[in-house]
Structure formats: C-alpha cells, structure tokens
Amino acid sequence: MDDVIDNFEPLIINGGKNTGVVVISLEEYNSLNASQHELSSQKNEIRLDTAIEKLKQGNTLSKTLIQD
C-alpha cells in the first residue's frame, strides 16, 4: 500500500476471467475526478486548451501578490 500512496503506483488485484480491481491513492483519485470535472463540458475543454496554447507561446501575465 505504501507504493500506491507514496509513488502513485496503482495496485491491480486480478479477479480472474477479465475481472479485477485497481487500487489508487486518494490523492490520485481526487486528481482524476478534478480532471474529469474540468473536461466535462466542451466549453471548459476549449478554455483549458486555449490557456495551454497561450502558455506554450509565452503569452502569460504576471502579477505581484499583496502580502498582509
């Protein structure tokens, strides 16, 4: 279980005859759910693709954070 949690290594438990279970860390599960949500609509997918392209082209915006 430590490899599953620490190294993001899935654990596959073979149930035989095309069945089984995959165990992943909670962090990886949450990440997969977030990705699924972000890509759940075509509008979000296009927005993310556009942002990635802008980043690749160096078209970024930098701001200084205000410290309290």
Secondary structure as GFF3:
##gff-version 3
##sequence-region A 1 68
A	DSSP	alpha_helix	2	6	.	.	.	ID=ss1
A	DSSP	beta_strand	11	16	.	.	.	ID=ss2
A	DSSP	beta_strand	19	23	.	.	.	ID=ss3
A	DSSP	alpha_helix	26	38	.	.	.	ID=ss4
A	DSSP	alpha_helix	42	56	.	.	.	ID=ss5
###
